[in-house]
Amino acid sequence: MGWDTEVILIAEQFDLKQDALDAIMLFHQEDGGRWEKPSCYLIEENGRFNFYFHYERRKATPFWVVQPMSEKWLKTSFTLLGSCPDFLAGPGGIARISTGEIVDRYGIYDQWEPKSRQLVLYEPAQYAQLIFHWFRVGGPEASIRATWEKNFPKDWCDTDYAEKLIPISADERFKEQLAFYDQDVNPDWLEVELPQWKK
């Protein structure tokens, strides 16, 4: 039995626009374009380039695709998110990948709370900018995660995200950002035209 999970890849700090576009097309070819509803935005900040790529796939978050990409673009940080990658109605998941290594990976399970971090992962198009700014490297999620590092060291959870659930509740900052969230896409976000790949 299978199930669908929303997958989001945030990539940050490409020096060149062309490198970011090349990485987008590689990820699209290797995984994103083989599934449903792929969409991507290119984001320029202070002369450097990021992207936000989301789609719907069966079951997993494809870290095995992102790891070799992070070896190719060594200065780029990759954050991979999934709404329920382990099992139906299971926890969300986040993986931080850099220089070929998964430097942190843990489960997100606050879906029964109103205005939760996991619930927005089920709507990656609607909440694109909120997800990007909350979960990006150096964002609020990362600072909250750091306060749990003593009890939950940064490392790889061998199989399922459910094995490493960090009890982070929906933060007041998150609730406030969600309450005032403007769903209109920032005009500085450039939508990338993605080709159709054969499945």
C-alpha positions, 0 to 999 in steps of 0.5 A, spaced: 500 500 500 502 506 498 501 513 500 502 520 497 507 525 501 508 533 499 516 534 498 519 540 498 526 542 497 529 548 499 536 550 496 540 556 498 546 560 496 548 558 489 553 563 487 551 563 480 544 563 477 546 558 472 548 553 477 541 554 481 538 553 474 542 547 473 541 544 480 533 545 479 533 541 472 537 536 475 533 535 481 527 535 476 530 530 471 532 525 477 526 525 481 521 531 481 519 531 474 517 524 475 511 525 479 505 529 480 505 537 480 512 539 480 513 547 481 519 551 482 521 558 484 528 561 483 529 567 489 535 572 488 537 575 495 543 579 495 546 577 489 546 570 490 540 565 488 536 560 492 530 555 490 524 552 492 521 546 489 515 542 491 511 536 488 507 530 490 510 523 490 509 516 493 512 515 500 519 517 501 523 524 501 529 522 496 535 524 500 539 519 495 538 524 489 540 530 494 546 528 497 550 527 490 547 534 488 550 537 495 557 534 493 557 538 486 555 544 489 559 544 495 557 552 498 550 550 497 545 548 503 539 543 502 533 542 506 529 537 504 522 536 507 516 531 507 509 532 509 508 524 511 514 520 508 514 514 513 507 512 513 500 514 512 498 520 517 505 519 520 510 525 522 513 530 517 520 530 516 526 534 515 533 533 513 539 538 512 544 536 507 551 539 505 557 537 502 554 530 501 552 529 508 546 528 511 548 533 517 541 532 521 534 529 520 528 528 524 521 528 525 515 533 525 509 531 529 505 537 531 499 536 526 494 535 531 495 542 534 492 548 530 496 552 526 502 547 526 508 546 522 506 539 519 500 542 517 503 547 512 507 542 509 501 539 506 500 545 502 507 547 499 504 551 494 499 555 498 504 556 504 511 557 499 514 563 502 512 561 510 515 554 509 521 557 505 523 563 511 521 558 517 525 552 515 531 555 511 538 555 514 538 560 519 531 560 520 526 560 526 526 552 525 533 552 526 534 556 532 529 552 535 532 546 533 539 548 536 535 548 543 534 541 543 541 539 541 543 536 547 537 531 548 537 530 540 544 531 537 544 532 530 545 526 526 542 521 521 536 517 523 537 510 520 530 509 517 524 512 519 523 520 521 518 517 526 525 514 530 527 521 532 521 526 533 523 532 537 517 535 541 517 542 538 511 545 538 508 550 534 512 556 536 508 563 537 512 566 532 510 561 527 503 562 529 503 569 528 507 569 521 501 564 519 496 568 522 498 574 517 501 570 512 499 573 505 498 568 500 500 572 494 507 570 491 512 575 492 514 578 485 521 577 486 520 570 486 521 567 479 517 561 477 521 556 473 518 553 467 519 546 468 519 541 462 515 534 462 519 528 463 516 521 461 515 517 467 
